[in-house]
Structures are given as structure tokens and as C-alpha cells.
Amino acid sequence: MSDDDQDSEGAVDFSFYISRVENGYIAGGCEGEPSVYEEPADAALTPDPDTLARVLWHVVEYFGGIGSKHDARRINITVEPGSDYSGPKKKRPN
């Protein structure tokens, strides 16, 4: 990493973007190819909660915030039914 990537106090300069496109999201950082997250054609909600959760996990992974099961605090992104939802539970997609 060059000195140009750090500010005067030594913090690393990160660059990351998320773009909403017609059928999902494009996300990426300053290096490498962007990642594409396509929403299912039959998604009941827009934005699709499962697709958006995958985008958020990409952000967490990009910044190195995964952590482990042994950490005192770690990030957890979940998709849950609404508190008044009484329909069938959906299986989480891969």
C-alpha cells in the first residue's frame, strides 16, 4: 500500500460503491471486478431482502468485519419475517 492511501493520521483510505440497477445491485471497491447481485425474477418484494442481505455481507467482508464465533461482538445480518407475518416460513436461498 502506498503512502497516498493513508491520511495524515495513518488511517487507510477505502473506496467502495453500491449501485442499484434494474434487477439488483453492483458492488465493489477500488480494486478488482465488481460483484453483481441479481434479484430473482419472482421476488415478492423490491428490494428483495435476501439479495440486499447478500450485498450487505459483501460490504462487511470487504472491510474485514466478519469476526469469529469467539469474538465478544460481531456483525450479524439476517432476514426475518415481520413481527405480524403469519404465512409460511421461507427457506433461505444459497
C-alpha positions in Angstrom: 0.0 0.0 0.0 1.4 3.4 -0.9 1.6 6.4 1.4 -1.1 8.0 -0.9 -3.6 5.5 0.5 -3.2 6.9 4.1 -4.3 10.2 5.6 -2.1 12.3 7.9 -3.1 10.2 10.9 -2.3 6.9 9.3 -5.9 5.8 8.5 -6.3 3.7 5.4 -8.4 5.3 2.6 -11.1 2.8 1.4 -13.3 3.2 -1.6 -16.5 1.2 -2.0 -19.7 1.7 -4.0 -23.1 0.1 -4.4 -25.2 0.8 -7.4 -28.9 -0.1 -7.7 -29.7 -1.4 -11.2 -32.9 -2.6 -12.7 -32.7 -6.2 -11.4 -30.3 -6.0 -8.5 -27.1 -4.4 -7.4 -23.5 -3.9 -8.4 -21.0 -3.5 -5.6 -17.3 -3.1 -5.5 -14.2 -1.5 -4.2 -11.2 0.3 -5.7 -9.6 -3.0 -6.8 -10.8 -5.9 -8.8 -14.0 -6.7 -10.7 -17.3 -5.6 -9.2 -19.7 -8.1 -7.8 -23.2 -8.5 -9.3 -26.2 -9.4 -7.1 -29.3 -10.2 -9.2 -32.7 -10.3 -7.7 -34.9 -13.2 -8.5 -37.4 -12.5 -11.3 -40.3 -13.7 -9.0 -39.2 -11.7 -5.9 -42.2 -10.7 -3.9 -40.6 -7.5 -2.5 -38.5 -4.8 -4.1 -35.8 -4.6 -3.0 -35.6 -8.3 -2.3 -34.5 -8.8 1.3 -32.3 -11.8 0.6 -30.4 -10.1 -2.2 -29.9 -7.0 -0.2 -28.6 -9.1 2.7 -26.0 -10.6 0.3 -24.9 -7.1 -0.7 -24.5 -6.1 3.0 -22.4 -9.2 3.6 -20.2 -8.2 0.7 -19.7 -4.9 2.4 -18.8 -6.5 5.7 -16.4 -8.9 4.0 -14.8 -6.1 2.0 -13.9 -4.2 5.1 -12.8 -7.3 7.0 -15.5 -7.2 9.6 -16.5 -10.9 9.6 -15.1 -11.8 13.0 -15.4 -15.2 14.6 -17.7 -17.1 16.9 -15.2 -16.4 19.7 -15.4 -12.6 19.4 -17.1 -10.6 22.1 -19.0 -8.6 19.4 -19.5 -9.4 15.7 -21.8 -8.4 12.9 -24.8 -10.5 12.0 -27.1 -9.8 9.1 -30.3 -11.8 9.0 -33.5 -11.8 7.0 -36.5 -12.4 9.2 -40.3 -12.4 8.8 -42.1 -9.3 10.0 -43.5 -9.4 13.6 -47.1 -9.7 12.3 -46.4 -12.1 9.4 -48.4 -15.3 9.8 -47.7 -17.0 6.5 -45.4 -19.9 5.7 -41.7 -19.6 6.5 -39.4 -19.3 3.5 -36.3 -21.4 3.2 -33.1 -19.2 3.0 -31.6 -19.2 -0.5 -28.0 -20.3 -1.0 
